Amino acid sequence: MLDTNLKHIDSVEKFNDLVKSGRKAAIVCGRMGPMCIPVYGVMESLEAKYPDVEFFDMEFDSPIGMKTIRSLPETRSFNGLPFTVYLRDGKVVAATSSIQSKAQVKAILDEKLV
């Protein structure tokens, strides 16, 4: 499990339930490394400002990450960590890879999830 203050997705079932629920969500799939840790921090800092969006992390190197985020058509061409996926109404509405600034994440949240 990743050492963040975000909610953790630790099973394929939890991921599938989230998608099926249609809830708004941002999921950061990564490691505890220099490209991922800042993105976790950005997500943690934005949670209170977006109460209708749920923020999650997921381990990149786990079978769960492989069977969910990493197998999505929207992330197949990604190379840099973390993979971040934004969900709304059961669909991927945005996906990014590599480090993202607070302004970049906020812009996606405002455009796609608010």
ABEGO torsion letter per residue (X at the ends): XBBBABBBBABAAAAAAAAAAGBBBBBBBBBBBAAAAAAAAAAAAAAAABAABBBBBBBAABAAAAABAAABAAAAABABOBBBBBBBGGBBABBBBEBBBAAAAAAAAAAAAX
